[in-house]
């Protein structure tokens, strides 16, 4: 399945730097756990130093305002087989435990929430169709 996989993370560039970094990191963990073959490898150098790789694919970080990110999320859903959709809703930042997030999530409507970022992984054509007009985060 990995031969035609493209990744993209889209974030709101207006987030403060710490929130931006946290959003990208959390989305990256979500993508990696949903599709472990993206990074589940080790490499050893000529001195026998072994590392876990970060990713075997490029991970472009793109930018869009929260409204555009919300529209992208709705276009990406419903999630189909071999497609990864990892949103970071803004309300998650106010919670201090995953248990609280998990408990509150079923009461929320993602279409009405501010979405700070979204991660996508899937067929190149699908990811490009959603992100082709977005600019790289600078």
Phi and psi in radians as a Rosetta constraint file:
Dihedral C 1 N 2 CA 2 C 2 CIRCULARHARMONIC -1.263 0.35
Dihedral N 2 CA 2 C 2 N 3 CIRCULARHARMONIC -0.161 0.35
Dihedral C 2 N 3 CA 3 C 3 CIRCULARHARMONIC -1.140 0.35
Dihedral N 3 CA 3 C 3 N 4 CIRCULARHARMONIC -0.502 0.35
Dihedral C 3 N 4 CA 4 C 4 CIRCULARHARMONIC -2.091 0.35
Dihedral N 4 CA 4 C 4 N 5 CIRCULARHARMONIC 0.558 0.35
Dihedral C 4 N 5 CA 5 C 5 CIRCULARHARMONIC -1.611 0.35
Dihedral N 5 CA 5 C 5 N 6 CIRCULARHARMONIC 2.322 0.35
Dihedral C 5 N 6 CA 6 C 6 CIRCULARHARMONIC -2.115 0.35
Dihedral N 6 CA 6 C 6 N 7 CIRCULARHARMONIC 2.536 0.35
Dihedral C 6 N 7 CA 7 C 7 CIRCULARHARMONIC -2.045 0.35
Dihedral N 7 CA 7 C 7 N 8 CIRCULARHARMONIC 2.665 0.35
Dihedral C 7 N 8 CA 8 C 8 CIRCULARHARMONIC -2.760 0.35
Dihedral N 8 CA 8 C 8 N 9 CIRCULARHARMONIC 2.438 0.35
Dihedral C 8 N 9 CA 9 C 9 CIRCULARHARMONIC -2.105 0.35
Dihedral N 9 CA 9 C 9 N 10 CIRCULARHARMONIC 2.254 0.35
Dihedral C 9 N 10 CA 10 C 10 CIRCULARHARMONIC -2.057 0.35
Dihedral N 10 CA 10 C 10 N 11 CIRCULARHARMONIC 2.229 0.35
Dihedral C 10 N 11 CA 11 C 11 CIRCULARHARMONIC -2.318 0.35
Dihedral N 11 CA 11 C 11 N 12 CIRCULARHARMONIC 2.780 0.35
Dihedral C 11 N 12 CA 12 C 12 CIRCULARHARMONIC -1.412 0.35
Dihedral N 12 CA 12 C 12 N 13 CIRCULARHARMONIC 2.015 0.35
Dihedral C 12 N 13 CA 13 C 13 CIRCULARHARMONIC -1.197 0.35
Dihedral N 13 CA 13 C 13 N 14 CIRCULARHARMONIC -0.178 0.35
Dihedral C 13 N 14 CA 14 C 14 CIRCULARHARMONIC -1.450 0.35
Dihedral N 14 CA 14 C 14 N 15 CIRCULARHARMONIC -0.085 0.35
Dihedral C 14 N 15 CA 15 C 15 CIRCULARHARMONIC -1.167 0.35
Dihedral N 15 CA 15 C 15 N 16 CIRCULARHARMONIC 2.563 0.35
Dihedral C 15 N 16 CA 16 C 16 CIRCULARHARMONIC -1.060 0.35
Dihedral N 16 CA 16 C 16 N 17 CIRCULARHARMONIC 2.661 0.35
Dihedral C 16 N 17 CA 17 C 17 CIRCULARHARMONIC -0.900 0.35
Dihedral N 17 CA 17 C 17 N 18 CIRCULARHARMONIC -0.746 0.35
Dihedral C 17 N 18 CA 18 C 18 CIRCULARHARMONIC -1.124 0.35
Dihedral N 18 CA 18 C 18 N 19 CIRCULARHARMONIC -0.726 0.35
Dihedral C 18 N 19 CA 19 C 19 CIRCULARHARMONIC -1.189 0.35
Dihedral N 19 CA 19 C 19 N 20 CIRCULARHARMONIC -0.644 0.35
Dihedral C 19 N 20 CA 20 C 20 CIRCULARHARMONIC -1.079 0.35
Dihedral N 20 CA 20 C 20 N 21 CIRCULARHARMONIC -0.859 0.35
Dihedral C 20 N 21 CA 21 C 21 CIRCULARHARMONIC -1.084 0.35
Dihedral N 21 CA 21 C 21 N 22 CIRCULARHARMONIC -0.755 0.35
Dihedral C 21 N 22 CA 22 C 22 CIRCULARHARMONIC -1.111 0.35
Dihedral N 22 CA 22 C 22 N 23 CIRCULARHARMONIC -0.738 0.35
Dihedral C 22 N 23 CA 23 C 23 CIRCULARHARMONIC -1.082 0.35
Dihedral N 23 CA 23 C 23 N 24 CIRCULARHARMONIC -0.819 0.35
Dihedral C 23 N 24 CA 24 C 24 CIRCULARHARMONIC -1.102 0.35
Dihedral N 24 CA 24 C 24 N 25 CIRCULARHARMONIC -0.757 0.35
Dihedral C 24 N 25 CA 25 C 25 CIRCULARHARMONIC -1.110 0.35
Dihedral N 25 CA 25 C 25 N 26 CIRCULARHARMONIC -0.802 0.35
Dihedral C 25 N 26 CA 26 C 26 CIRCULARHARMONIC -1.119 0.35
Dihedral N 26 CA 26 C 26 N 27 CIRCULARHARMONIC -0.745 0.35
Dihedral C 26 N 27 CA 27 C 27 CIRCULARHARMONIC -1.114 0.35
Dihedral N 27 CA 27 C 27 N 28 CIRCULARHARMONIC -0.723 0.35
Dihedral C 27 N 28 CA 28 C 28 CIRCULARHARMONIC -1.054 0.35
Dihedral N 28 CA 28 C 28 N 29 CIRCULARHARMONIC -0.737 0.35
Dihedral C 28 N 29 CA 29 C 29 CIRCULARHARMONIC -1.092 0.35
Dihedral N 29 CA 29 C 29 N 30 CIRCULARHARMONIC -0.724 0.35
Dihedral C 29 N 30 CA 30 C 30 CIRCULARHARMONIC -1.076 0.35
Dihedral N 30 CA 30 C 30 N 31 CIRCULARHARMONIC -0.791 0.35
Dihedral C 30 N 31 CA 31 C 31 CIRCULARHARMONIC -1.104 0.35
Dihedral N 31 CA 31 C 31 N 32 CIRCULARHARMONIC -0.809 0.35
Dihedral C 31 N 32 CA 32 C 32 CIRCULARHARMONIC -1.105 0.35
Dihedral N 32 CA 32 C 32 N 33 CIRCULARHARMONIC -0.637 0.35
Dihedral C 32 N 33 CA 33 C 33 CIRCULARHARMONIC -1.297 0.35
Dihedral N 33 CA 33 C 33 N 34 CIRCULARHARMONIC -0.545 0.35
Dihedral C 33 N 34 CA 34 C 34 CIRCULARHARMONIC -1.331 0.35
Dihedral N 34 CA 34 C 34 N 35 CIRCULARHARMONIC -0.441 0.35
Dihedral C 34 N 35 CA 35 C 35 CIRCULARHARMONIC -2.431 0.35
Dihedral N 35 CA 35 C 35 N 36 CIRCULARHARMONIC 1.267 0.35
Dihedral C 35 N 36 CA 36 C 36 CIRCULARHARMONIC -1.049 0.35
Dihedral N 36 CA 36 C 36 N 37 CIRCULARHARMONIC -0.419 0.35
Dihedral C 36 N 37 CA 37 C 37 CIRCULARHARMONIC -1.141 0.35
Dihedral N 37 CA 37 C 37 N 38 CIRCULARHARMONIC -0.157 0.35
Dihedral C 37 N 38 CA 38 C 38 CIRCULARHARMONIC -1.243 0.35
Dihedral N 38 CA 38 C 38 N 39 CIRCULARHARMONIC -0.340 0.35
Dihedral C 38 N 39 CA 39 C 39 CIRCULARHARMONIC -2.692 0.35
Dihedral N 39 CA 39 C 39 N 40 CIRCULARHARMONIC 0.130 0.35
Dihedral C 39 N 40 CA 40 C 40 CIRCULARHARMONIC -1.454 0.35
Dihedral N 40 CA 40 C 40 N 41 CIRCULARHARMONIC 1.083 0.35
Dihedral C 40 N 41 CA 41 C 41 CIRCULARHARMONIC -2.467 0.35
Dihedral N 41 CA 41 C 41 N 42 CIRCULARHARMONIC 2.778 0.35
Dihedral C 41 N 42 CA 42 C 42 CIRCULARHARMONIC -2.188 0.35
Dihedral N 42 CA 42 C 42 N 43 CIRCULARHARMONIC 2.585 0.35
Dihedral C 42 N 43 CA 43 C 43 CIRCULARHARMONIC -2.215 0.35
Dihedral N 43 CA 43 C 43 N 44 CIRCULARHARMONIC 2.554 0.35
Dihedral C 43 N 44 CA 44 C 44 CIRCULARHARMONIC -2.170 0.35
Dihedral N 44 CA 44 C 44 N 45 CIRCULARHARMONIC 2.287 0.35
Dihedral C 44 N 45 CA 45 C 45 CIRCULARHARMONIC -1.492 0.35
Dihedral N 45 CA 45 C 45 N 46 CIRCULARHARMONIC -3.096 0.35
Dihedral C 45 N 46 CA 46 C 46 CIRCULARHARMONIC -1.251 0.35
Dihedral N 46 CA 46 C 46 N 47 CIRCULARHARMONIC -0.124 0.35
Dihedral C 46 N 47 CA 47 C 47 CIRCULARHARMONIC -1.833 0.35
Dihedral N 47 CA 47 C 47 N 48 CIRCULARHARMONIC 0.210 0.35
Dihedral C 47 N 48 CA 48 C 48 CIRCULARHARMONIC 1.228 0.35
Dihedral N 48 CA 48 C 48 N 49 CIRCULARHARMONIC 0.400 0.35
Dihedral C 48 N 49 CA 49 C 49 CIRCULARHARMONIC -1.454 0.35
Dihedral N 49 CA 49 C 49 N 50 CIRCULARHARMONIC 2.102 0.35
Dihedral C 49 N 50 CA 50 C 50 CIRCULARHARMONIC -1.879 0.35
Dihedral N 50 CA 50 C 50 N 51 CIRCULARHARMONIC 2.349 0.35
Dihedral C 50 N 51 CA 51 C 51 CIRCULARHARMONIC -2.213 0.35
Dihedral N 51 CA 51 C 51 N 52 CIRCULARHARMONIC 2.767 0.35
Dihedral C 51 N 52 CA 52 C 52 CIRCULARHARMONIC -1.595 0.35
Dihedral N 52 CA 52 C 52 N 53 CIRCULARHARMONIC 2.300 0.35
Dihedral C 52 N 53 CA 53 C 53 CIRCULARHARMONIC -1.284 0.35
Dihedral N 53 CA 53 C 53 N 54 CIRCULARHARMONIC 2.751 0.35
Dihedral C 53 N 54 CA 54 C 54 CIRCULARHARMONIC -1.468 0.35
Dihedral N 54 CA 54 C 54 N 55 CIRCULARHARMONIC -0.761 0.35
Dihedral C 54 N 55 CA 55 C 55 CIRCULARHARMONIC -2.931 0.35
Dihedral N 55 CA 55 C 55 N 56 CIRCULARHARMONIC 2.545 0.35
Dihedral C 55 N 56 CA 56 C 56 CIRCULARHARMONIC -1.770 0.35
Dihedral N 56 CA 56 C 56 N 57 CIRCULARHARMONIC 0.248 0.35
Dihedral C 56 N 57 CA 57 C 57 CIRCULARHARMONIC -2.390 0.35
Dihedral N 57 CA 57 C 57 N 58 CIRCULARHARMONIC 2.654 0.35
Dihedral C 57 N 58 CA 58 C 58 CIRCULARHARMONIC -1.132 0.35
Dihedral N 58 CA 58 C 58 N 59 CIRCULARHARMONIC 2.575 0.35
Dihedral C 58 N 59 CA 59 C 59 CIRCULARHARMONIC -2.197 0.35
Dihedral N 59 CA 59 C 59 N 60 CIRCULARHARMONIC 1.484 0.35
Dihedral C 59 N 60 CA 60 C 60 CIRCULARHARMONIC -1.180 0.35
Dihedral N 60 CA 60 C 60 N 61 CIRCULARHARMONIC 2.401 0.35
Dihedral C 60 N 61 CA 61 C 61 CIRCULARHARMONIC -1.831 0.35
Dihedral N 61 CA 61 C 61 N 62 CIRCULARHARMONIC 1.978 0.35
Dihedral C 61 N 62 CA 62 C 62 CIRCULARHARMONIC -1.846 0.35
Dihedral N 62 CA 62 C 62 N 63 CIRCULARHARMONIC 2.882 0.35
Dihedral C 62 N 63 CA 63 C 63 CIRCULARHARMONIC -2.139 0.35
Dihedral N 63 CA 63 C 63 N 64 CIRCULARHARMONIC 2.542 0.35
Dihedral C 63 N 64 CA 64 C 64 CIRCULARHARMONIC -2.852 0.35
Dihedral N 64 CA 64 C 64 N 65 CIRCULARHARMONIC 2.684 0.35
Dihedral C 64 N 65 CA 65 C 65 CIRCULARHARMONIC -1.264 0.35
Dihedral N 65 CA 65 C 65 N 66 CIRCULARHARMONIC 2.907 0.35
Dihedral C 65 N 66 CA 66 C 66 CIRCULARHARMONIC -1.097 0.35
Dihedral N 66 CA 66 C 66 N 67 CIRCULARHARMONIC -0.564 0.35
Dihedral C 66 N 67 CA 67 C 67 CIRCULARHARMONIC -1.145 0.35
Dihedral N 67 CA 67 C 67 N 68 CIRCULARHARMONIC -0.784 0.35
Dihedral C 67 N 68 CA 68 C 68 CIRCULARHARMONIC -1.118 0.35
Dihedral N 68 CA 68 C 68 N 69 CIRCULARHARMONIC -0.697 0.35
Dihedral C 68 N 69 CA 69 C 69 CIRCULARHARMONIC -1.094 0.35
Dihedral N 69 CA 69 C 69 N 70 CIRCULARHARMONIC -0.714 0.35
Dihedral C 69 N 70 CA 70 C 70 CIRCULARHARMONIC -1.071 0.35
Dihedral N 70 CA 70 C 70 N 71 CIRCULARHARMONIC -0.721 0.35
Dihedral C 70 N 71 CA 71 C 71 CIRCULARHARMONIC -1.130 0.35
Dihedral N 71 CA 71 C 71 N 72 CIRCULARHARMONIC -0.735 0.35
Dihedral C 71 N 72 CA 72 C 72 CIRCULARHARMONIC -1.049 0.35
Dihedral N 72 CA 72 C 72 N 73 CIRCULARHARMONIC -0.741 0.35
Dihedral C 72 N 73 CA 73 C 73 CIRCULARHARMONIC -1.031 0.35
Dihedral N 73 CA 73 C 73 N 74 CIRCULARHARMONIC -0.833 0.35
Dihedral C 73 N 74 CA 74 C 74 CIRCULARHARMONIC -1.141 0.35
Dihedral N 74 CA 74 C 74 N 75 CIRCULARHARMONIC -0.588 0.35
Dihedral C 74 N 75 CA 75 C 75 CIRCULARHARMONIC -1.226 0.35
Dihedral N 75 CA 75 C 75 N 76 CIRCULARHARMONIC -0.559 0.35
Dihedral C 75 N 76 CA 76 C 76 CIRCULARHARMONIC -1.348 0.35
Dihedral N 76 CA 76 C 76 N 77 CIRCULARHARMONIC -0.377 0.35
Dihedral C 76 N 77 CA 77 C 77 CIRCULARHARMONIC -1.707 0.35
Dihedral N 77 CA 77 C 77 N 78 CIRCULARHARMONIC 2.671 0.35
Dihedral C 77 N 78 CA 78 C 78 CIRCULARHARMONIC -1.264 0.35
Dihedral N 78 CA 78 C 78 N 79 CIRCULARHARMONIC 2.548 0.35
Dihedral C 78 N 79 CA 79 C 79 CIRCULARHARMONIC -1.189 0.35
Dihedral N 79 CA 79 C 79 N 80 CIRCULARHARMONIC 2.292 0.35
Dihedral C 79 N 80 CA 80 C 80 CIRCULARHARMONIC -1.864 0.35
Dihedral N 80 CA 80 C 80 N 81 CIRCULARHARMONIC 2.911 0.35
Dihedral C 80 N 81 CA 81 C 81 CIRCULARHARMONIC -0.965 0.35
Dihedral N 81 CA 81 C 81 N 82 CIRCULARHARMONIC 2.475 0.35
Dihedral C 81 N 82 CA 82 C 82 CIRCULARHARMONIC 1.172 0.35
Dihedral N 82 CA 82 C 82 N 83 CIRCULARHARMONIC 0.324 0.35
Dihedral C 82 N 83 CA 83 C 83 CIRCULARHARMONIC -2.164 0.35
Dihedral N 83 CA 83 C 83 N 84 CIRCULARHARMONIC 2.285 0.35
Dihedral C 83 N 84 CA 84 C 84 CIRCULARHARMONIC -1.877 0.35
Dihedral N 84 CA 84 C 84 N 85 CIRCULARHARMONIC 2.266 0.35
Dihedral C 84 N 85 CA 85 C 85 CIRCULARHARMONIC -2.286 0.35
Dihedral N 85 CA 85 C 85 N 86 CIRCULARHARMONIC 1.969 0.35
Dihedral C 85 N 86 CA 86 C 86 CIRCULARHARMONIC -2.154 0.35
Dihedral N 86 CA 86 C 86 N 87 CIRCULARHARMONIC 1.685 0.35
Dihedral C 86 N 87 CA 87 C 87 CIRCULARHARMONIC -1.513 0.35
Dihedral N 87 CA 87 C 87 N 88 CIRCULARHARMONIC 2.744 0.35
Dihedral C 87 N 88 CA 88 C 88 CIRCULARHARMONIC -2.144 0.35
Dihedral N 88 CA 88 C 88 N 89 CIRCULARHARMONIC 1.619 0.35
Dihedral C 88 N 89 CA 89 C 89 CIRCULARHARMONIC -1.265 0.35
Dihedral N 89 CA 89 C 89 N 90 CIRCULARHARMONIC 2.489 0.35
Dihedral C 89 N 90 CA 90 C 90 CIRCULARHARMONIC -1.034 0.35
Dihedral N 90 CA 90 C 90 N 91 CIRCULARHARMONIC -0.581 0.35
Dihedral C 90 N 91 CA 91 C 91 CIRCULARHARMONIC -1.077 0.35
Dihedral N 91 CA 91 C 91 N 92 CIRCULARHARMONIC -0.421 0.35
Dihedral C 91 N 92 CA 92 C 92 CIRCULARHARMONIC -1.086 0.35
Dihedral N 92 CA 92 C 92 N 93 CIRCULARHARMONIC -0.529 0.35
Dihedral C 92 N 93 CA 93 C 93 CIRCULARHARMONIC -1.145 0.35
Dihedral N 93 CA 93 C 93 N 94 CIRCULARHARMONIC -0.451 0.35
Dihedral C 93 N 94 CA 94 C 94 CIRCULARHARMONIC -1.480 0.35
Dihedral N 94 CA 94 C 94 N 95 CIRCULARHARMONIC -0.120 0.35
Dihedral C 94 N 95 CA 95 C 95 CIRCULARHARMONIC -1.698 0.35
Dihedral N 95 CA 95 C 95 N 96 CIRCULARHARMONIC 2.589 0.35
Dihedral C 95 N 96 CA 96 C 96 CIRCULARHARMONIC -1.938 0.35
Dihedral N 96 CA 96 C 96 N 97 CIRCULARHARMONIC 0.074 0.35
Dihedral C 96 N 97 CA 97 C 97 CIRCULARHARMONIC -2.604 0.35
Dihedral N 97 CA 97 C 97 N 98 CIRCULARHARMONIC 2.642 0.35
Dihedral C 97 N 98 CA 98 C 98 CIRCULARHARMONIC -1.112 0.35
Dihedral N 98 CA 98 C 98 N 99 CIRCULARHARMONIC -0.610 0.35
Dihedral C 98 N 99 CA 99 C 99 CIRCULARHARMONIC -1.015 0.35
Dihedral N 99 CA 99 C 99 N 100 CIRCULARHARMONIC -0.698 0.35
Dihedral C 99 N 100 CA 100 C 100 CIRCULARHARMONIC -1.138 0.35
Dihedral N 100 CA 100 C 100 N 101 CIRCULARHARMONIC -0.727 0.35
Dihedral C 100 N 101 CA 101 C 101 CIRCULARHARMONIC -1.079 0.35
Dihedral N 101 CA 101 C 101 N 102 CIRCULARHARMONIC -0.841 0.35
Dihedral C 101 N 102 CA 102 C 102 CIRCULARHARMONIC -1.084 0.35
Dihedral N 102 CA 102 C 102 N 103 CIRCULARHARMONIC -0.652 0.35
Dihedral C 102 N 103 CA 103 C 103 CIRCULARHARMONIC -1.237 0.35
Dihedral N 103 CA 103 C 103 N 104 CIRCULARHARMONIC -0.675 0.35
Dihedral C 103 N 104 CA 104 C 104 CIRCULARHARMONIC -1.421 0.35
Dihedral N 104 CA 104 C 104 N 105 CIRCULARHARMONIC -0.468 0.35
Dihedral C 104 N 105 CA 105 C 105 CIRCULARHARMONIC -0.959 0.35
Dihedral N 105 CA 105 C 105 N 106 CIRCULARHARMONIC -0.799 0.35
Dihedral C 105 N 106 CA 106 C 106 CIRCULARHARMONIC -1.097 0.35
Dihedral N 106 CA 106 C 106 N 107 CIRCULARHARMONIC -0.327 0.35
Dihedral C 106 N 107 CA 107 C 107 CIRCULARHARMONIC -1.529 0.35
Dihedral N 107 CA 107 C 107 N 108 CIRCULARHARMONIC -0.126 0.35
Dihedral C 107 N 108 CA 108 C 108 CIRCULARHARMONIC -1.677 0.35
Dihedral N 108 CA 108 C 108 N 109 CIRCULARHARMONIC 2.786 0.35
Dihedral C 108 N 109 CA 109 C 109 CIRCULARHARMONIC -2.111 0.35
Dihedral N 109 CA 109 C 109 N 110 CIRCULARHARMONIC 1.842 0.35
Dihedral C 109 N 110 CA 110 C 110 CIRCULARHARMONIC -1.000 0.35
Dihedral N 110 CA 110 C 110 N 111 CIRCULARHARMONIC -0.496 0.35
Dihedral C 110 N 111 CA 111 C 111 CIRCULARHARMONIC -1.216 0.35
Dihedral N 111 CA 111 C 111 N 112 CIRCULARHARMONIC -0.274 0.35
Dihedral C 111 N 112 CA 112 C 112 CIRCULARHARMONIC -1.856 0.35
Dihedral N 112 CA 112 C 112 N 113 CIRCULARHARMONIC -0.021 0.35
Dihedral C 112 N 113 CA 113 C 113 CIRCULARHARMONIC -1.641 0.35
Dihedral N 113 CA 113 C 113 N 114 CIRCULARHARMONIC 2.655 0.35
Dihedral C 113 N 114 CA 114 C 114 CIRCULARHARMONIC -1.339 0.35
Dihedral N 114 CA 114 C 114 N 115 CIRCULARHARMONIC 2.249 0.35
Dihedral C 114 N 115 CA 115 C 115 CIRCULARHARMONIC -1.937 0.35
Dihedral N 115 CA 115 C 115 N 116 CIRCULARHARMONIC 2.049 0.35
Dihedral C 115 N 116 CA 116 C 116 CIRCULARHARMONIC -1.371 0.35
Dihedral N 116 CA 116 C 116 N 117 CIRCULARHARMONIC -0.415 0.35
Dihedral C 116 N 117 CA 117 C 117 CIRCULARHARMONIC -2.955 0.35
Dihedral N 117 CA 117 C 117 N 118 CIRCULARHARMONIC 2.856 0.35
Dihedral C 117 N 118 CA 118 C 118 CIRCULARHARMONIC -2.588 0.35
Dihedral N 118 CA 118 C 118 N 119 CIRCULARHARMONIC 2.457 0.35
Dihedral C 118 N 119 CA 119 C 119 CIRCULARHARMONIC -1.956 0.35
Dihedral N 119 CA 119 C 119 N 120 CIRCULARHARMONIC 2.432 0.35
Dihedral C 119 N 120 CA 120 C 120 CIRCULARHARMONIC -2.257 0.35
Dihedral N 120 CA 120 C 120 N 121 CIRCULARHARMONIC 2.442 0.35
Dihedral C 120 N 121 CA 121 C 121 CIRCULARHARMONIC -2.524 0.35
Dihedral N 121 CA 121 C 121 N 122 CIRCULARHARMONIC 2.316 0.35
Dihedral C 121 N 122 CA 122 C 122 CIRCULARHARMONIC 2.975 0.35
Dihedral N 122 CA 122 C 122 N 123 CIRCULARHARMONIC -2.897 0.35
Dihedral C 122 N 123 CA 123 C 123 CIRCULARHARMONIC -0.959 0.35
Dihedral N 123 CA 123 C 123 N 124 CIRCULARHARMONIC 2.422 0.35
Dihedral C 123 N 124 CA 124 C 124 CIRCULARHARMONIC -0.897 0.35
Dihedral N 124 CA 124 C 124 N 125 CIRCULARHARMONIC -0.781 0.35
Dihedral C 124 N 125 CA 125 C 125 CIRCULARHARMONIC -1.052 0.35
Dihedral N 125 CA 125 C 125 N 126 CIRCULARHARMONIC -0.729 0.35
Dihedral C 125 N 126 CA 126 C 126 CIRCULARHARMONIC -1.155 0.35
Dihedral N 126 CA 126 C 126 N 127 CIRCULARHARMONIC -0.859 0.35
Dihedral C 126 N 127 CA 127 C 127 CIRCULARHARMONIC -1.105 0.35
Dihedral N 127 CA 127 C 127 N 128 CIRCULARHARMONIC -0.759 0.35
Dihedral C 127 N 128 CA 128 C 128 CIRCULARHARMONIC -1.073 0.35
Dihedral N 128 CA 128 C 128 N 129 CIRCULARHARMONIC -0.655 0.35
Dihedral C 128 N 129 CA 129 C 129 CIRCULARHARMONIC -1.131 0.35
Dihedral N 129 CA 129 C 129 N 130 CIRCULARHARMONIC -0.482 0.35
Dihedral C 129 N 130 CA 130 C 130 CIRCULARHARMONIC -1.571 0.35
Dihedral N 130 CA 130 C 130 N 131 CIRCULARHARMONIC -0.503 0.35
Dihedral C 130 N 131 CA 131 C 131 CIRCULARHARMONIC -2.099 0.35
Dihedral N 131 CA 131 C 131 N 132 CIRCULARHARMONIC -0.015 0.35
Dihedral C 131 N 132 CA 132 C 132 CIRCULARHARMONIC -0.970 0.35
Dihedral N 132 CA 132 C 132 N 133 CIRCULARHARMONIC -0.492 0.35
Dihedral C 132 N 133 CA 133 C 133 CIRCULARHARMONIC -1.683 0.35
Dihedral N 133 CA 133 C 133 N 134 CIRCULARHARMONIC 0.014 0.35
Dihedral C 133 N 134 CA 134 C 134 CIRCULARHARMONIC -1.520 0.35
Dihedral N 134 CA 134 C 134 N 135 CIRCULARHARMONIC 2.634 0.35
Dihedral C 134 N 135 CA 135 C 135 CIRCULARHARMONIC -1.670 0.35
Dihedral N 135 CA 135 C 135 N 136 CIRCULARHARMONIC 2.704 0.35
Dihedral C 135 N 136 CA 136 C 136 CIRCULARHARMONIC -1.131 0.35
Dihedral N 136 CA 136 C 136 N 137 CIRCULARHARMONIC 2.561 0.35
Dihedral C 136 N 137 CA 137 C 137 CIRCULARHARMONIC -1.248 0.35
Dihedral N 137 CA 137 C 137 N 138 CIRCULARHARMONIC 2.279 0.35
